Structures are given as C-alpha cells and as structure tokens.
Amino acid sequence: MSRWNLSIPEETDRAVRSFLARRGGKKGDLSKFANDAVRREILRQTVADIQEQNADLGEKEAANLASEAVKRTRAYRS
C-alpha cells in the first residue's frame, strides 16, 4: 500500500470529514473515500477518452465491436 501526502483546501477537508461523520464514519473511511473517488475519476476520464476516439463510429459498428470484445474476453477466461 502507498502513502500520499496531499494538500487539500481547508473547506474541502471540512466538507469531506463532515460528510463522513454524518454517515457514521470510522477509522480508514477517509482513505477509502479518496481511493473510491480517484478510481471513479480515472474510469470517467477513460470512458470520455474512448468515446472521443470512437466518435466517428456508427451505432451498429460500435455494437459489433463491443460484442466481439465480449466474445474474446469470455473465450480468454474459459
């Protein structure tokens, strides 16, 4: 596991800690919250990049590519 030293604006720190406290926060919840937020943002940006790269594909062509990728993934797992 890695440790990060981050500088967060005081207002953001208070907002996150208050949010977690209202939900009955426990030790480690701040790290879990930050990890989840980073992973969601990575996913969001990855999806946006892929959508931009494939903006010129038609709906049918995109569906066919997705179907082929699913078939390959299932075959690989078998």
Distance bins in CASP14 RR format, pairs under 12 A and 6 or more apart:
PFRMAT RR
TARGET T0000
AUTHOR 0000-0000-0000
RMODE 2
METHOD distances of the structure
MODEL  1
1 28 0 0 0 0 0 1 0 0 0 0 0
1 31 0 0 0 0 1 0 0 0 0 0 0
1 35 0 0 0 0 0 1 0 0 0 0 0
2 31 0 0 0 0 0 1 0 0 0 0 0
2 34 0 0 0 0 0 1 0 0 0 0 0
2 35 0 0 0 0 0 1 0 0 0 0 0
2 38 0 0 0 0 0 1 0 0 0 0 0
3 31 0 0 0 0 1 0 0 0 0 0 0
3 34 0 0 0 0 0 1 0 0 0 0 0
4 30 0 0 0 0 0 1 0 0 0 0 0
4 31 0 0 0 0 1 0 0 0 0 0 0
4 34 0 0 0 0 1 0 0 0 0 0 0
4 35 0 0 0 0 1 0 0 0 0 0 0
4 38 0 0 0 0 1 0 0 0 0 0 0
6 12 0 0 0 0 0 1 0 0 0 0 0
6 13 0 0 0 0 1 0 0 0 0 0 0
6 16 0 0 0 0 0 1 0 0 0 0 0
6 30 0 0 0 0 0 1 0 0 0 0 0
6 31 0 0 0 0 0 1 0 0 0 0 0
6 34 0 0 0 0 1 0 0 0 0 0 0
6 37 0 0 0 0 0 1 0 0 0 0 0
6 38 0 0 0 0 0 1 0 0 0 0 0
7 13 0 0 0 0 1 0 0 0 0 0 0
8 14 0 0 0 0 1 0 0 0 0 0 0
8 15 0 0 0 0 1 0 0 0 0 0 0
8 16 1 0 0 1 0 0 0 0 0 0 0
8 17 0 0 0 0 0 1 0 0 0 0 0
8 30 0 0 0 0 0 1 0 0 0 0 0
8 33 0 0 0 0 0 1 0 0 0 0 0
8 34 0 0 0 0 1 0 0 0 0 0 0
8 37 0 0 0 0 0 1 0 0 0 0 0
9 15 0 0 0 0 1 0 0 0 0 0 0
9 16 0 0 0 0 0 1 0 0 0 0 0
10 16 0 0 0 0 0 1 0 0 0 0 0
10 17 0 0 0 0 0 1 0 0 0 0 0
11 17 0 0 0 0 0 1 0 0 0 0 0
11 18 0 0 0 0 0 1 0 0 0 0 0
12 18 0 0 0 0 0 1 0 0 0 0 0
12 19 0 0 0 0 0 1 0 0 0 0 0
12 30 0 0 0 0 0 1 0 0 0 0 0
12 33 0 0 0 0 0 1 0 0 0 0 0
12 34 0 0 0 0 0 1 0 0 0 0 0
12 37 0 0 0 0 0 1 0 0 0 0 0
13 19 0 0 0 0 0 1 0 0 0 0 0
13 20 0 0 0 0 0 1 0 0 0 0 0
13 30 0 0 0 0 1 0 0 0 0 0 0
13 33 0 0 0 0 0 1 0 0 0 0 0
13 34 0 0 0 0 0 1 0 0 0 0 0
14 20 0 0 0 0 0 1 0 0 0 0 0
14 21 0 0 0 0 0 1 0 0 0 0 0
15 21 0 0 0 0 0 1 0 0 0 0 0
15 22 0 0 0 0 0 1 0 0 0 0 0
15 30 0 0 0 0 0 1 0 0 0 0 0
15 33 0 0 0 0 0 1 0 0 0 0 0
16 22 0 0 0 0 0 1 0 0 0 0 0
16 23 0 0 0 0 0 1 0 0 0 0 0
16 25 0 0 0 0 0 1 0 0 0 0 0
16 29 0 0 0 0 1 0 0 0 0 0 0
16 30 1 0 0 1 0 0 0 0 0 0 0
16 31 0 0 0 0 0 1 0 0 0 0 0
16 32 0 0 0 0 0 1 0 0 0 0 0
16 33 1 0 0 1 0 0 0 0 0 0 0
16 34 0 0 0 0 1 0 0 0 0 0 0
16 36 0 0 0 0 0 1 0 0 0 0 0
16 37 0 0 0 0 1 0 0 0 0 0 0
17 23 0 0 0 0 0 1 0 0 0 0 0
17 24 0 0 0 0 0 1 0 0 0 0 0
17 25 0 0 0 0 1 0 0 0 0 0 0
17 28 0 0 0 0 0 1 0 0 0 0 0
17 29 0 0 0 0 1 0 0 0 0 0 0
17 30 1 0 0 1 0 0 0 0 0 0 0
17 33 0 0 0 0 1 0 0 0 0 0 0
17 34 0 0 0 0 0 1 0 0 0 0 0
18 24 0 0 0 0 0 1 0 0 0 0 0
18 25 0 0 0 0 0 1 0 0 0 0 0
18 30 0 0 0 0 0 1 0 0 0 0 0
19 25 0 0 0 0 1 0 0 0 0 0 0
19 29 0 0 0 0 1 0 0 0 0 0 0
19 30 0 0 0 0 0 1 0 0 0 0 0
19 33 0 0 0 0 1 0 0 0 0 0 0
19 37 0 0 0 0 0 1 0 0 0 0 0
20 26 0 0 0 0 1 0 0 0 0 0 0
20 27 0 0 0 0 0 1 0 0 0 0 0
20 28 0 0 0 0 1 0 0 0 0 0 0
20 29 1 0 1 0 0 0 0 0 0 0 0
20 30 1 0 0 1 0 0 0 0 0 0 0
20 31 0 0 0 0 0 1 0 0 0 0 0
20 32 0 0 0 0 1 0 0 0 0 0 0
20 33 1 0 0 1 0 0 0 0 0 0 0
20 34 0 0 0 0 0 1 0 0 0 0 0
20 36 0 0 0 0 0 1 0 0 0 0 0
21 29 0 0 0 0 1 0 0 0 0 0 0
21 30 0 0 0 0 0 1 0 0 0 0 0
21 33 0 0 0 0 0 1 0 0 0 0 0
22 29 0 0 0 0 0 1 0 0 0 0 0
23 29 0 0 0 0 1 0 0 0 0 0 0
23 30 0 0 0 0 0 1 0 0 0 0 0
23 32 0 0 0 0 0 1 0 0 0 0 0
23 33 0 0 0 0 1 0 0 0 0 0 0
25 31 0 0 0 0 0 1 0 0 0 0 0
25 32 0 0 0 0 1 0 0 0 0 0 0
25 33 0 0 0 0 1 0 0 0 0 0 0
26 32 0 0 0 0 1 0 0 0 0 0 0
26 33 0 0 0 0 0 1 0 0 0 0 0
28 34 0 0 0 0 1 0 0 0 0 0 0
28 35 0 0 0 0 1 0 0 0 0 0 0
28 36 0 0 0 0 0 1 0 0 0 0 0
29 35 0 0 0 0 0 1 0 0 0 0 0
29 36 0 0 0 0 0 1 0 0 0 0 0
30 36 0 0 0 0 0 1 0 0 0 0 0
30 37 0 0 0 0 0 1 0 0 0 0 0
31 37 0 0 0 0 0 1 0 0 0 0 0
31 38 0 0 0 0 0 1 0 0 0 0 0
32 38 0 0 0 0 0 1 0 0 0 0 0
32 39 0 0 0 0 0 1 0 0 0 0 0
33 39 0 0 0 0 0 1 0 0 0 0 0
33 40 0 0 0 0 0 1 0 0 0 0 0
34 40 0 0 0 0 0 1 0 0 0 0 0
34 41 0 0 0 0 0 1 0 0 0 0 0
35 41 0 0 0 0 0 1 0 0 0 0 0
35 42 0 0 0 0 0 1 0 0 0 0 0
36 42 0 0 0 0 0 1 0 0 0 0 0
36 43 0 0 0 0 0 1 0 0 0 0 0
37 43 0 0 0 0 0 1 0 0 0 0 0
37 44 0 0 0 0 0 1 0 0 0 0 0
38 44 0 0 0 0 0 1 0 0 0 0 0
38 45 0 0 0 0 0 1 0 0 0 0 0
39 45 0 0 0 0 0 1 0 0 0 0 0
39 46 0 0 0 0 0 1 0 0 0 0 0
40 46 0 0 0 0 0 1 0 0 0 0 0
40 47 0 0 0 0 0 1 0 0 0 0 0
41 47 0 0 0 0 0 1 0 0 0 0 0
41 48 0 0 0 0 0 1 0 0 0 0 0
42 48 0 0 0 0 0 1 0 0 0 0 0
42 49 0 0 0 0 0 1 0 0 0 0 0
43 49 0 0 0 0 0 1 0 0 0 0 0
43 50 0 0 0 0 0 1 0 0 0 0 0
44 50 0 0 0 0 0 1 0 0 0 0 0
44 51 0 0 0 0 0 1 0 0 0 0 0
45 51 0 0 0 0 0 1 0 0 0 0 0
45 52 0 0 0 0 0 1 0 0 0 0 0
46 52 0 0 0 0 0 1 0 0 0 0 0
46 53 0 0 0 0 0 1 0 0 0 0 0
47 53 0 0 0 0 0 1 0 0 0 0 0
47 54 0 0 0 0 0 1 0 0 0 0 0
48 54 0 0 0 0 0 1 0 0 0 0 0
48 55 0 0 0 0 0 1 0 0 0 0 0
49 55 0 0 0 0 0 1 0 0 0 0 0
50 57 0 0 0 0 0 1 0 0 0 0 0
50 62 0 0 0 0 0 1 0 0 0 0 0
50 65 0 0 0 0 0 1 0 0 0 0 0
50 66 0 0 0 0 0 1 0 0 0 0 0
50 69 0 0 0 0 0 1 0 0 0 0 0
51 57 0 0 0 0 1 0 0 0 0 0 0
51 62 0 0 0 0 1 0 0 0 0 0 0
53 62 0 0 0 0 0 1 0 0 0 0 0
53 65 0 0 0 0 0 1 0 0 0 0 0
54 61 0 0 0 0 1 0 0 0 0 0 0
54 62 1 0 0 1 0 0 0 0 0 0 0
54 63 0 0 0 0 0 1 0 0 0 0 0
54 65 0 0 0 0 1 0 0 0 0 0 0
54 66 0 0 0 0 0 1 0 0 0 0 0
55 61 0 0 0 0 0 1 0 0 0 0 0
55 62 0 0 0 0 0 1 0 0 0 0 0
56 62 0 0 0 0 0 1 0 0 0 0 0
57 63 0 0 0 0 1 0 0 0 0 0 0
57 64 0 0 0 0 1 0 0 0 0 0 0
57 65 1 0 0 1 0 0 0 0 0 0 0
57 66 0 0 0 0 0 1 0 0 0 0 0
58 64 0 0 0 0 1 0 0 0 0 0 0
58 65 0 0 0 0 1 0 0 0 0 0 0
58 66 0 0 0 0 0 1 0 0 0 0 0
59 65 0 0 0 0 0 1 0 0 0 0 0
59 66 0 0 0 0 0 1 0 0 0 0 0
60 66 0 0 0 0 0 1 0 0 0 0 0
60 67 0 0 0 0 0 1 0 0 0 0 0
61 67 0 0 0 0 0 1 0 0 0 0 0
61 68 0 0 0 0 0 1 0 0 0 0 0
62 68 0 0 0 0 0 1 0 0 0 0 0
62 69 0 0 0 0 0 1 0 0 0 0 0
63 69 0 0 0 0 0 1 0 0 0 0 0
63 70 0 0 0 0 0 1 0 0 0 0 0
64 70 0 0 0 0 0 1 0 0 0 0 0
64 71 0 0 0 0 0 1 0 0 0 0 0
65 71 0 0 0 0 0 1 0 0 0 0 0
65 72 0 0 0 0 0 1 0 0 0 0 0
66 72 0 0 0 0 0 1 0 0 0 0 0
66 73 0 0 0 0 0 1 0 0 0 0 0
67 73 0 0 0 0 0 1 0 0 0 0 0
67 74 0 0 0 0 0 1 0 0 0 0 0
68 74 0 0 0 0 0 1 0 0 0 0 0
68 75 0 0 0 0 0 1 0 0 0 0 0
69 75 0 0 0 0 0 1 0 0 0 0 0
69 76 0 0 0 0 0 1 0 0 0 0 0
70 76 0 0 0 0 0 1 0 0 0 0 0
70 77 0 0 0 0 0 1 0 0 0 0 0
71 77 0 0 0 0 0 1 0 0 0 0 0
71 78 0 0 0 0 0 1 0 0 0 0 0
72 78 0 0 0 0 0 1 0 0 0 0 0
END
